[in-house]
Amino acid sequence: MKQRHVGSGAGGMSGGGAGGLHVGVGERSGPGGLRVGVGGAGVRRAVFAPVERRARVDAVVRRIGDAIELGLLADGEQLPGESELAGQLGVSTVTLREALMALRQQGLVTTRRGRGGGSFVSLPGRPGQARLKTRLRGWSTEELRDLGDHWAALSGAAARLAADRTEPEDLRQLSRSIDEFMGAADTAARSRVYGRFHVELAAAAQSARLTREQVALQTEVGALLCLVLGDDEYREEVADRHRAVVLAVQDGARDSARTLAERCVEESAARLVALRLSL
């Protein structure tokens, strides 16, 4: 019997169990099956945490835009009111309105007037390649490598802990995500499920803090993965790597699980670096 552990924290998120990631109360399924809460729980706390002071309009557009493209915010979901959302992000309502205008221009948000109106998520079927390449150009190769190191450390630690703490029946959601990843026809769906797998792995580690960290990281890197997941051969390679991670976790092979998870992430990060060098 493996050690059972349930983490908790300010985000109100708990991991573990066959359902994978659980967030708050009144939750519902977003695109790709990721459970996202209607209230201000862990996923939403990561998305709506205060942004940095410099270039705040751009920071808000990037934060919300990436969360929408990753599927952390559900298609058709209503965003908080302007005053509430501005307060959560730590910006003025003027800054927020400029950011919402930019998001509308990108087709990521729609606004309805009158009774029952507000700003609503509009999940694109395929993120714009031009927008993503512009975003990638904003990263130096050193920053991308550093991001990859951080991601590998998170996923490696999650896999190691999951191997210690998770029972085989708790891994069904991870296996379902692999099947869904293989069946995803477009890069947007692939990137969402790829990121969700690593969030679910952190949840399987039964660590609330690791899960929150993984969610926050996916808002940075998740959308960029669309640029490297178009290759069907690489899709199969990723699926094989994910299966190997799940098998190692199931067998309680903590060191192998950690190494396999790290290598999977490191390969994806290396592909992003190579693409960045070609732009």
Secondary structure, 3 states (H helix, E strand, C coil): CCCCCCCCCCCCEECCCCCCCEECCCEEECHHHCEEECCCCHHHHHHHCCCCCCCHHHHHHHHHHHHHHHCCCCCCCECCCHHHHHHHHCCCHHHHHHHHHHHHHCCCEEEECCCCCEEEECCCCCCCHHHHHHHHHCCCHHHHHHHHHHHHHHHHHHHHHHHHHCCHHHHHHHHHHHHHHHHCCCHHHHHHHHHHHHHHHHHHCCCHHHHHHHHHHHHHHCHHHHHCCCCHHHHHHHHHHHHHHHHHHHCCCHHHHHHHHHHHHHHHHHHHHHHHHHC
